[in-house]
Amino acid sequence: MATYTAKDITVLEGLEPVRKRPGMYIGGVGSTGLHHLVWEILDNSVDEAMNGYASNITVTLHEDGSSITIADDGRGIPVDKHPKTKKSAVEVIFTTLHAGGKFEPGNYKTAGGLHGVGASVVNALSKELIATVRRDGAEWELRFKQGQPVGALKKIGPARGSGTTVFFRPDSTIFPKVEFDADTIKQRLEVSSYLHKGVKIVFENAAAGDRTVFQHTEGLADYLKTILRERSAIPVHEAPFTLEKQSDESGIKLDIALQWTQSTDEHVRSYVNGIPTGSGGTHENGFRAGLGKAVRNFIETHNLSPKGVTLTAEDIREGLVAVLSVFLADPQFQGQTKDRLNNPEVLSAIDSQVRPALEHWLNTNISVAESIVARVILAARAREASRAAQQEVARKTATSGRLTLPGKLSDCTSPGREDSELFIVEGDSAGGSAKQGRDRSRQAILPLRGKVLNTESASIAKVLENKELSDLVTALGCGLGKHFDLARLRYGRVIVLSDADSDGHHIATLLMTFIYRHMPGLIAAGRLFLAQPPLYRIDVGKETFWALDDAHRDRLLKLHGNGSANPEITRFKGLGEMMPKVLWETTMNPRTRRLLRVEIVDQITTDRVINELMGKDPSARFRFIMDRAEEAEELDV
């Protein structure tokens, strides 16, 4: 047995714990952790601004892409010697964990950097760091290497004004990849300028040679407009609700901007002392509680409660887009990464501020309030309709009776799910051919009439009102939106079968948009496919070939055509023209068909493309068409 004594105990001193276990302080050494270094220094500058000591912050990403400088015109870090350590305050702050000016209540009313570890952690994880301070008519400099000071604090010379400038280069022995992302930094700076209205924040990207200035006098109201534009969200009411209030009792400063939209989800961005809290916390819980009470009180006061449906908190918040910013003296964050607020007293404090303010706003804007209530009731009815559809349809088993399925669905006879397929077919004519040519034991056919609803900007209620999509939801049996359950899907594969022409491609795109927005789990599970029916039949002598499109036709002619044979080419106007046997052999027979599985490779890009090409704003579609005008061929009329 190995001996285990006191000499086996390792004592890490100074900044050694940070370099040994960086994940404890910045969450990891990937891209998120690397950028967290920027946020730590930035938060210190923002703290000066939010307390009225600074009005300008400049962040510079240098040409090498691996070093950053952050400067502010605040008071400047103290340069005199600390009475306990006998070292300059600058050195203490950058070399000692839990050392800072935010533990004493008189220095900062509110602050994002509270644990006194931000500057020292950045220093510990940097190959080099230079702190420059202007104050008391002089400029001072202190250099560090891997967390250790290189010499003492130097007085460089006289200087005007005050402020702090920090240059740092993260250590490549700790971070696998030291490469800052300009867009990530720019987005964070823009958000900070919204949260601290009037503060001027400049981002200089030396590598790209550009300079961006962020300054927003309207604060969160401007931020809300930007979010709505980014999400292509259509507001239910024109003017947003805003609240900016400082509580004398709790000392909490609250800033809110919100609007209800026609979107089907809730989107809340929250911040505490300028720091984003992606995991929420007690401030978000208090906000939601106050909002729910205000809306319910308005509904009850004006006798607007709907019959036959019970409103839930989720119904009230469906379509809500909000920005919540809270400033308080002693926030208790969950860990150094500060993505969740834990102060229990904040919940009731924010609840008590939000409820009366929002209720008063609703009562003084009756027409706006009634449109919001109508939106809430619509969400509740859509939820009930979705739940009813989900409960009504379940995948049949060998012992089950007949289910209430769409009348035009030609179901398969096999009770099992994994070996079964549902073909969503364009038009009754094509549906008839597919029904005759299919394998009845395992292939179901659901014909759709015409082009289905474009669901990109449609509410869930609008979706369920559409007969074709409602039939599809019922046939699949897995529900949609919040109530989607893959385990209740009635088929192993869902296959979109549309014509091989532009109209067919459009219908397929409309169906994929619907499934992507309301049943994304089908795509994630690899259950959605596109059939590949031929557009041409090519007969060369006694041989027959099937071409998917014009380019495929030309390749086949080049490969199989010859001088002695005159190929006979037939172009199908639609699936309905195909004989059932031909449709089976070319498109539905598992042994001979070609299927494309629908997959999401890049979620962000996919979301943006669908929003641009299927959303209400026509400008993106116009650019798309014009950019590809030369690729288009003359259409047959």
BELWOLIN-V387016 format. One line per field, one symbol per residue. phi: phi as a letter, one per 30 degrees, with the letter a starting at -180 (. if undefined). burial: 1 if it has 9 or more other C-alpha atoms within 8 Angstrom, else 0. Layout:
phi: ???
burial: ???
//
This chain:
phi: .ddbbddddcccchceedddbdddcbilcddddddddddddeedddedddcicbbbbbcccdedibbbbbbbcddidecddddccicdeddddcbbdibaccdcdddbdbaddbdiceddddddccdbbbccbcahibcbbbcbbhicdcicdccdldaciblbbbcbbedddccebcbdcddddddddddddddbdjdccccccddcibbcccabdcidddddedddddchdcddbdcddbbbbcdddcidccbbbabdbddcccbbcbbbhicdcdcikddddddddddddddddddddchcdddibcdcddddcdidbbbbbbbbdbdcddiddhcbccedddedddedcdeddddddddcbeddddddddddddddddddddddddddcbddcdcdddcdcedddcddcdddcdccbccccdidddddddddcdcddbccbbdcciddddceccddddddddddddddedddiciaidcdbedcddbdbcbdbbedcddddddddddddddddcbddddddiccbcdbddcbcccciccbbccdadddeddddddcdbddccdccccddldddddeddddddbcdedbdbbcddbcdbeddedddddddcdddddddddddddcedddcdddc
burial: 0000000000000011111001111111110111111101111111111110111111111100111111111111101011000001111111111011010000011111101111111111111111111110111111111110100010000010011111111111001001010000110011111111111111111110000001110011111100010000101110011110000000111111111111100101111111111001111111111111111011110000000000100011111111111111101011011111111001101111111111101110000110111011111111011110110011110000000010001001000010011111111101111110110101111111100101111111101101011111111111110011100111111111111100011011011011111011011101111111111111110000111110011001100010000110000101110101001111111001100011000000010001111110010110000000000000000
//
